[in-house]
Amino acid sequence: MTLTLALLLGGYLGLLLLGLRLRGRSLEGPWAVLLRSFLPSWQFFDRLGNRPLLQVRLCGGGPAQHRKACSRGYTTWAPRARCRLLGILHSPFTLGQLYQQTLVEQLAGELRRHDLSPEELARGSAYRSVLALSAALADAEQPGWTALEFRILLINPRVDASLPHDDLSENDERLILLSPTIESAALLPPLRCA
């Protein structure tokens, strides 16, 4: 790392911390989102307990169709590490997946806050990031998909030996978020650089 890069990175982190300090002790808002990109999970090894799990389901299209139009079951997404010797020193794929899991954890943390309305939650960066992750997972599973649903489950790995797939009622305590059916046309197209 060159001295210039280290100074730029240090200055950027200093500005983020200064912005958080001037705002107060709350880690909410756009400054916290930028800081989270450098510190993905500050609850790492804090405690063993429930972990949020993202599941995505592809659905039929059209606004007239409802939740029952989803023909496939839920696909569970979890970060998977590639075991390689070089991965000890350089593993961007694994780090990217761990960051995506951190986004799911941040959304689960926002769901625990009782002062957020559903509209504020849907406008938040954590919800939009998990929505974009769900769309990317849908693209990987079936390019040209028309609609999807995603849900977040709070799973206790010590108790739940197998993951629930479809047979989950909306009153199940493990279900903490069930999205509406989201049309692919409602999402912004990905940016393309020339």
C-alpha positions as MATLAB code, in Angstrom:
seq = 'MTLTLALLLGGYLGLLLLGLRLRGRSLEGPWAVLLRSFLPSWQFFDRLGNRPLLQVRLCGGGPAQHRKACSRGYTTWAPRARCRLLGILHSPFTLGQLYQQTLVEQLAGELRRHDLSPEELARGSAYRSVLALSAALADAEQPGWTALEFRILLINPRVDASLPHDDLSENDERLILLSPTIESAALLPPLRCA';
ca = [
       0.000    0.000    0.000;
       1.491    3.326   -0.992;
       1.691    6.264    1.358;
      -0.782    8.257   -0.752;
      -3.364    5.488   -0.635;
      -2.900    5.093    3.122;
      -3.352    8.841    3.641;
      -6.494    8.908    1.463;
      -7.987    5.941    3.285;
      -7.099    7.418    6.685;
      -8.577   10.791    5.706;
     -11.768    9.137    4.467;
     -12.188    7.154    7.687;
     -11.412   10.312    9.688;
     -14.162   12.223    7.860;
     -16.622    9.388    8.476;
     -15.807    9.279   12.180;
     -15.995   13.081   12.415;
     -19.399   13.030   10.716;
     -20.614   10.393   13.160;
     -19.188   12.305   16.119;
     -20.849   15.590   15.112;
     -24.154   13.856   14.583;
     -24.151   12.185   18.007;
     -23.662    8.673   19.287;
     -26.286    7.166   17.002;
     -24.956    4.868   14.255;
     -27.870    5.489   11.910;
     -28.084    7.310    8.615;
     -25.868    7.634    5.550;
     -22.623    8.063    7.509;
     -23.153    4.737    9.236;
     -23.785    3.005    5.907;
     -20.461    4.294    4.591;
     -18.670    3.276    7.763;
     -20.208   -0.207    7.559;
     -18.412   -0.786    4.271;
     -15.136   -0.717    6.216;
     -16.408   -2.451    9.355;
     -18.909   -4.992    8.011;
     -19.826   -6.600   11.318;
     -18.844   -5.182   14.677;
     -20.805   -7.944   16.424;
     -18.389  -10.582   15.145;
     -18.148  -13.406   17.703;
     -20.205  -11.299   20.101;
     -22.525  -14.162   20.990;
     -23.766  -17.460   19.630;
     -27.420  -17.340   18.772;
     -29.943  -16.871   16.029;
     -28.707  -15.844   12.610;
     -30.730  -14.269    9.834;
     -31.115  -16.327    6.688;
     -32.166  -15.035    3.260;
     -34.453  -17.108    1.051;
     -35.556  -16.102   -2.457;
     -38.422  -17.469   -4.553;
     -39.105  -16.786   -8.220;
     -42.712  -16.050   -9.158;
     -44.865  -15.602  -12.230;
     -45.204  -12.092  -13.583;
     -48.039   -9.645  -13.902;
     -49.573   -7.392  -11.271;
     -52.840   -9.351  -11.368;
     -51.124  -12.487  -10.111;
     -50.742  -12.940   -6.382;
     -48.468  -14.774   -3.987;
     -49.897  -18.134   -5.112;
     -48.426  -17.570   -8.570;
     -45.020  -18.460   -7.188;
     -44.409  -21.844   -8.729;
     -41.020  -22.646   -7.264;
     -39.951  -23.088   -3.693;
     -37.599  -20.887   -1.766;
     -33.882  -21.095   -2.446;
     -31.739  -20.548    0.622;
     -28.720  -18.302    0.271;
     -25.797  -18.532    2.646;
     -22.164  -17.513    2.180;
     -19.971  -20.373    1.042;
     -16.209  -20.231    1.437;
     -13.963  -21.638   -1.248;
     -11.218  -23.562    0.497;
      -7.893  -22.856   -1.178;
      -4.431  -22.301    0.130;
      -4.269  -18.889   -1.546;
      -7.520  -17.994    0.233;
      -5.588  -17.438    3.432;
      -4.035  -14.339    1.866;
      -6.489  -13.302   -0.841;
     -10.182  -14.270   -0.960;
     -12.320  -11.506   -2.504;
     -15.154  -13.916   -3.374;
     -15.529  -15.082    0.225;
     -15.205  -11.545    1.599;
     -17.869  -10.355   -0.842;
     -20.262  -13.050    0.328;
     -19.566  -12.259    3.972;
     -20.343   -8.605    3.244;
     -23.627   -9.649    1.621;
     -24.481  -11.694    4.726;
     -23.714   -8.590    6.788;
     -26.337   -6.715    4.759;
     -28.900   -9.375    5.692;
     -27.839   -9.051    9.341;
     -28.168   -5.255    9.188;
     -31.698   -5.567    7.799;
     -32.572   -8.030   10.571;
     -31.217   -5.498   13.078;
     -33.378   -2.765   11.574;
     -36.415   -5.055   11.803;
     -35.879   -5.248   15.577;
     -36.203   -1.472   15.855;
     -39.764   -0.581   16.718;
     -39.479    3.102   15.788;
     -39.211    2.384   12.032;
     -42.372    2.299    9.975;
     -42.596   -0.182    7.074;
     -42.194    2.728    4.632;
     -39.002    3.918    6.357;
     -37.687    0.380    6.411;
     -38.337   -0.077    2.669;
     -36.558    3.214    1.906;
     -33.559    2.247    4.016;
     -30.266    1.189    2.528;
     -30.268   -2.243    4.190;
     -33.633   -3.212    2.645;
     -32.636   -1.912   -0.782;
     -29.301   -3.742   -0.576;
     -30.973   -7.043    0.329;
     -33.483   -6.477   -2.473;
     -30.605   -5.981   -4.934;
     -28.912   -9.116   -3.564;
     -32.166  -11.055   -4.032;
     -32.444   -9.815   -7.615;
     -28.835  -10.860   -8.302;
     -29.549  -14.316   -6.866;
     -32.658  -14.567   -9.043;
     -30.572  -13.609  -12.111;
     -28.086  -16.344  -11.273;
     -30.859  -18.922  -10.886;
     -32.983  -17.945  -13.880;
     -31.996  -15.095  -16.192;
     -35.037  -13.196  -17.432;
     -37.132  -13.777  -14.298;
     -40.292  -11.671  -14.040;
     -41.024  -11.486  -10.295;
     -39.621  -12.611   -6.981;
     -40.278  -12.731   -3.278;
     -37.727  -12.861   -0.523;
     -37.982  -13.569    3.141;
     -35.672  -13.411    6.111;
     -35.816  -16.119    8.731;
     -34.209  -16.005   12.136;
     -32.703  -19.466   12.536;
     -31.132  -20.941   15.641;
     -28.392  -23.230   14.272;
     -28.310  -25.218   17.536;
     -32.031  -26.081   17.328;
     -33.054  -26.053   13.641;
     -31.280  -29.021   12.075;
     -32.909  -28.546    8.673;
     -33.858  -25.298    7.025;
     -37.529  -24.563    6.348;
     -38.310  -24.264    2.670;
     -41.942  -23.551    1.856;
     -44.184  -24.867    4.617;
     -43.918  -21.821    6.866;
     -47.012  -19.963    8.036;
     -46.934  -16.177    8.276;
     -47.324  -16.576   12.070;
     -44.144  -18.634   12.455;
     -41.820  -16.892   14.917;
     -38.787  -17.619   12.719;
     -40.220  -15.508    9.873;
     -39.198  -11.900   10.497;
     -39.697  -10.445    6.994;
     -41.773  -11.512    4.013;
     -41.530   -9.209    1.033;
     -44.386   -8.547   -1.348;
     -44.088   -9.936   -4.875;
     -41.607   -7.659   -6.615;
     -41.726   -7.296  -10.382;
     -38.397   -7.249  -12.199;
     -39.545   -4.174  -14.140;
     -39.902   -2.284  -10.827;
     -36.196   -2.644  -10.129;
     -33.711   -0.297  -11.712;
     -31.616   -1.804  -14.486;
     -27.985   -2.377  -13.595;
     -25.526    0.362  -14.483;
     -23.314   -0.322  -17.466;
     -19.963    1.373  -17.846;
     -18.669    2.135  -21.311;
];
